[in-house]
Amino acid sequence: MENARVEAVTSHDLDLIERLTELEQSEFDDYALSQWLVTSFIQYGRTFALFLDDEPIGVAVYWRNWHPSNNVYLATISVREDLRGQGLGKFFLEETLKHLGEDEVVKVRLTVDPGNTAAINLYFDHFGFKPVKFQPHEYGQGEHRLVMELDLRALLRNGIEAAQVESNAE
Ligand SMILES: CC(C)(COP(=O)(O)OP(=O)(O)OC[C@H]1O[C@@H](n2cnc3c(N)ncnc32)[C@H](O)[C@@H]1OP(=O)(O)O)[C@@H](O)C(=O)NCCC(=O)NCCS
């Protein structure tokens, strides 16, 4: 991963915002973040970009919970389609979680399409996200979601390698 890096996006860089929005829209169609939302979440959420050789190839956005405010929700994460399966998604998620740890985040929650094996394996096998709830028809008829949750403090305390061993043993 020596030519890959992850940055928290905190300033209004229009070119980067356009590139991140394109990545979102090429992946998520109806659910994709618009340029307006990417801009808003840079200011009022936590937005991360994954770069490979200085090229933005991934985007992740977290929202902070209202109450309790030290929990966050992973709203979106993706890696450019032609670059998947090389460890970049794992690297990206790991780096973003380390950033969240510096912000005193306690729990990370997300929802995922129950058929999205790649994402579920990434969350469960490598980081120890636990399935906590199945929400039928969450996003409309037939659009079910699996809710998963991570104890971030435990992950960062025990190390990511330990989470992998633990998940694989279950
Ligand atoms: C989920 C996603 C970010 C993973 O990125 P990636 O760069 O392909 O992931 P990695 O190469 O780092 O793989 C990490 C782990 O993910 C899982 N994984 C990745 N691709 C997989 C696949 N095709 N089938 C099964 N598991 C897979 C594996 O556990 C893998 O670890 P392993 O290589 O030790 O088996 C990527 O597939 C993606 O952008 N998907 C579309 C967007 C999306 O669905 N986001 C999640 C929304 S909730």
PDBQT file of the ligand as one rigid body, heavy atoms in Angstrom, charges set to zero:
ROOT
HETATM    1  C1  LIG A 201     -16.581  -3.206  -0.170  1.00  0.00    +0.000 C 
HETATM    2  C2  LIG A 201     -15.353  -2.639  -0.919  1.00  0.00    +0.000 C 
HETATM    3  C3  LIG A 201     -15.067  -1.218  -0.417  1.00  0.00    +0.000 C 
HETATM    4  C4  LIG A 201     -14.140  -3.528  -0.633  1.00  0.00    +0.000 C 
HETATM    5  O1  LIG A 201     -13.006  -2.940  -1.289  1.00  0.00    +0.000 OA
HETATM    6  P1  LIG A 201     -11.823  -3.837  -1.900  1.00  0.00    +0.000 P 
HETATM    7  O2  LIG A 201     -10.682  -2.934  -2.208  1.00  0.00    +0.000 OA
HETATM    8  O3  LIG A 201     -12.313  -4.689  -2.992  1.00  0.00    +0.000 OA
HETATM    9  O4  LIG A 201     -11.489  -4.742  -0.630  1.00  0.00    +0.000 OA
HETATM   10  P2  LIG A 201     -10.126  -5.513  -0.303  1.00  0.00    +0.000 P 
HETATM   11  O5  LIG A 201      -9.449  -5.931  -1.554  1.00  0.00    +0.000 OA
HETATM   12  O6  LIG A 201      -9.361  -4.689   0.667  1.00  0.00    +0.000 OA
HETATM   13  O7  LIG A 201     -10.676  -6.813   0.427  1.00  0.00    +0.000 OA
HETATM   14  C5  LIG A 201     -10.823  -6.812   1.841  1.00  0.00    +0.000 C 
HETATM   15  C6  LIG A 201     -11.763  -7.936   2.228  1.00  0.00    +0.000 C 
HETATM   16  O8  LIG A 201     -13.086  -7.682   1.751  1.00  0.00    +0.000 OA
HETATM   17  C7  LIG A 201     -13.710  -8.928   1.437  1.00  0.00    +0.000 C 
HETATM   18  N1  LIG A 201     -13.925  -8.990   0.000  1.00  0.00    +0.000 N 
HETATM   19  C8  LIG A 201     -13.513  -8.086  -0.935  1.00  0.00    +0.000 A 
HETATM   20  N2  LIG A 201     -13.959  -8.450  -2.154  1.00  0.00    +0.000 NA
HETATM   21  C9  LIG A 201     -14.653  -9.597  -1.986  1.00  0.00    +0.000 A 
HETATM   22  C10 LIG A 201     -15.378 -10.429  -2.871  1.00  0.00    +0.000 A 
HETATM   23  N3  LIG A 201     -15.463 -10.160  -4.183  1.00  0.00    +0.000 N 
HETATM   24  N4  LIG A 201     -16.018 -11.507  -2.364  1.00  0.00    +0.000 NA
HETATM   25  C11 LIG A 201     -15.962 -11.797  -1.042  1.00  0.00    +0.000 A 
HETATM   26  N5  LIG A 201     -15.293 -11.014  -0.136  1.00  0.00    +0.000 NA
HETATM   27  C12 LIG A 201     -14.639  -9.958  -0.625  1.00  0.00    +0.000 A 
HETATM   28  C13 LIG A 201     -12.725 -10.005   1.863  1.00  0.00    +0.000 C 
HETATM   29  O9  LIG A 201     -12.950 -10.277   3.241  1.00  0.00    +0.000 OA
HETATM   30  C14 LIG A 201     -11.409  -9.299   1.687  1.00  0.00    +0.000 C 
HETATM   31  O10 LIG A 201     -10.398  -9.856   2.461  1.00  0.00    +0.000 OA
HETATM   32  P3  LIG A 201      -9.497 -11.074   1.895  1.00  0.00    +0.000 P 
HETATM   33  O11 LIG A 201      -8.853 -10.548   0.660  1.00  0.00    +0.000 OA
HETATM   34  O12 LIG A 201      -8.520 -11.330   3.010  1.00  0.00    +0.000 OA
HETATM   35  O13 LIG A 201     -10.436 -12.198   1.619  1.00  0.00    +0.000 OA
HETATM   36  C15 LIG A 201     -15.581  -2.657  -2.470  1.00  0.00    +0.000 C 
HETATM   37  O14 LIG A 201     -15.989  -3.947  -2.844  1.00  0.00    +0.000 OA
HETATM   38  C16 LIG A 201     -16.580  -1.641  -2.970  1.00  0.00    +0.000 C 
HETATM   39  O15 LIG A 201     -16.263  -0.474  -3.206  1.00  0.00    +0.000 OA
HETATM   40  N6  LIG A 201     -17.838  -2.112  -3.201  1.00  0.00    +0.000 N 
HETATM   41  C17 LIG A 201     -18.890  -1.272  -3.747  1.00  0.00    +0.000 C 
HETATM   42  C18 LIG A 201     -19.391  -0.278  -2.732  1.00  0.00    +0.000 C 
HETATM   43  C19 LIG A 201     -19.981  -0.975  -1.526  1.00  0.00    +0.000 C 
HETATM   44  O16 LIG A 201     -20.672  -1.971  -1.645  1.00  0.00    +0.000 OA
HETATM   45  N7  LIG A 201     -19.696  -0.409  -0.355  1.00  0.00    +0.000 N 
HETATM   46  C20 LIG A 201     -20.217  -0.888   0.890  1.00  0.00    +0.000 C 
HETATM   47  C21 LIG A 201     -21.523  -0.256   1.162  1.00  0.00    +0.000 C 
HETATM   48  S1  LIG A 201     -22.210  -0.781   2.730  1.00  0.00    +0.000 SA
ENDROOT
TORSDOF 0
